[in-house]
Amino acid sequence: MSSGLVYLVTGGCGFLGERVVDLLLNQKYITEIRVLDKTATEDVKKLWKDLSKVNIIYADITDFNQLLKAMNGVHVVIHSAAIVDYVDLTPEGQMEEVNVGGTRNVLKACSVLNIQYLVYTSSIAALGPNTKGEPLKRGTEESLYTGELLLNYGKTKAIAEKLVLGANGTQLPSGEHFYSCVIRPAGIYGEKHKDTLTVYRNAKAKNGVMNFICPLDSEMVYAYVGNVAWMHVLAAKELQAKPEKLGGQLYFAYDDTPLKSITMFHYELFSKMDPSIKLGKQIPYWVIWMIVFLYTLFKTLLRPFWNLKPFLTFPALQFIVTTFSYKTDKAFRHFEYQPLYSWEESRRKTCKWMQTVVNQASNHESDSNLFP
């Protein structure tokens, strides 16, 4: 593989993208990392401020001209920018513009600029669950699963996947060929994951009790963000070394995080950090269904006068209660992927971050109380 490579990471200031960039910094064959995003937090700016290898570019993937300028001279693209919405609260047109239209723009720019390699971040939602709520338990990349996709988010990711995989093997203006592969994560957790922190805070607000909706024997796949990012880095490297093998392939993202229900995953994540966390009772599905129904009705009636704060939707409720899991080693077989972090280390790192955030918030509240 060549050295002196220029990588571009779309969505590089996001939760996953930031970790991808951090790992790319350690790869000696890369001389420049272009981080393309619409915004960046102050933490991210400070983190990369003095690193000459990193170039943050503020651009929108829905603007083709901005992409052309940002991608000129790039050798490899890791395309992770997307609107991620598992509760279907984003307008469908907006999600399609970014997730489908943005991906189409990235592929077009690769063709115009003779960029040969692209790794695309998809989602398990591109496979299912379907609208019938049919389960998939410990499937593989080759498992057959059909039916209309449940989430609008999943529909846009499925279309984008087809675009990316369909472009694999096409000839570029230079005469060389374009190679692409897809990585499908499911649930991702780790430092800076706000949803995980929200689940913990909600439990603490209820005296440490975690009530739940999903059956405790259901399964959802979770993987630590550092391991999902590492899979992207390895896939991008090996796509260049073995384009005929990785090109056109799809890989589920995985590590040794236990396959558990959404509730049991969070319980195991939190309970060692905070022994006060305990399982509560299962709320009947019909009760939640009625709450969602009434909320949706009121939201519709009040829309001309008041935009209610987003809540649970019917597709999101179905997603929560449906077993949808996989178990595979395809990434290891194709490019020798192995997780960088064990389940215990992933849990420790995540919980340490949560404790820091909670303690800082508590200290800030205490300081504020000194000055009424």
Secondary structure, 3 states (H helix, E strand, C coil): CCCCEEEEEECCCCHHHHHHHHHHCCCCCEEEEEEEECCCCHHHHHHHCCCCCEEEEECCCCCHHHHHHHHCCCCEEEECCCCCCCCCCCCHHHHHHHHHHHHHHHHHHHHHHCCCEEEEECCHHHCCCECCCCCEEEECCCCCCCCCECCHHHHHHHHHHHHHHHHCCCECCCCCECEEEEEECCEEECCCCHHHHHHHHHHHHCCCEEEECCCCCCCECEEEHHHHHHHHHHHHHHHHHCHHHHCCCEEECCCCCCCECHHHHHHHHHHCCCCCCEEEEECCHHHHHHHHHHHHHHHHHHCCCCCCCCCCCHHHHHHHHCCEEECCCHHHHHHCCCCCCCHHHHHHHHHHHHHHHHHHHHHHHHHHHCCC
